[in-house]
Amino acid sequence: MRGLEGKVAVVTGGGQGIGRALSLRLAQEGCKVAIFDLKPEAGEETAALAGGGATIRTWSVDVGDQDAVNAAVAAVEAELGPIWALVNNAGWDKPAPFLATDKALWDKIIRINLYGPLHTHAAIAPLMVERRGGRIINIASDAARVGTSNEAVYSACKGGVISFTKSVARELASKGVLLNAVCPGPTNTPMMASVLGEGEQAVKWKDAMVRGIPLKRMGEPEDYAGIVAFLASDDAGFITGQTFSVAGGMNMI
């Protein structure tokens, strides 16, 4: 991809799953990657996988804490340089029928999946505006586009992220800051494994999901790395406010 060599990219939740794949790909493209993760040891594992030629640093950050995000952003700018790309990937869910959930669970889901991106935008977008350039890629979900049983609040958050992306894209287009959203489908990640559990029932659930995907397989974290690197690059300099489904054709709308 053009224009990524030496650029600084922040990836939230970059320690495992999709975030790890995104961090590794951006490092391969020449970015200096700053991982914000609740588990810094996972970020260090990602850095080790990248090899000695890559620059990946990890900050222990709870994206639901605005002060923690602000402090980490200041540290990244001091250590690695001006932030060019922000990838909001951190997410969490505990699937359950909505009527079986309570406010404590709603608050946790909203804090991570909606307030997290709001906090990172508030900390980083002004820096991009001041420098009149930057890319923000928000990892949403196809659950936001079509709804998903047992993920009502999560879907609402991701739908909010898509609408927020479009709105801020309109506000910042004239400032040279481009925003887009990427929507993964069902993906083989540690979070998915924790949701499915183990045993025969987990296999049945996974098989049912695969049957609904035209490409007849679950997504892998690496399936999203290319489009995120593209959207962060100069090659995507005329794309903003868009939502891209990367889900094996599961939802063709």
Secondary structure, DSSP 8 states (H G I E B T S, - for coil): -TT-TT-EEEEETTTSHHHHHHHHHHHHTT-EEEEEES-HHHHHHHHHHH-TTSEEEEEE--TT-HHHHHHHHHHHHHHT-SEEEEEE---------GGG--HHHHHHHHIIIIIHHHHHHHHHHHHHHHHT-EEEEEE--HHHHH--TT-HHHHHHHHHHHHHHHHHHHHHGGGTEEEEEEEE-SB-SHHHHHHH-SSHHHHHHHHHHHHTSTT-S-B-GGGGHHHHHHHHSGGGTT--S-EEEESTTS---
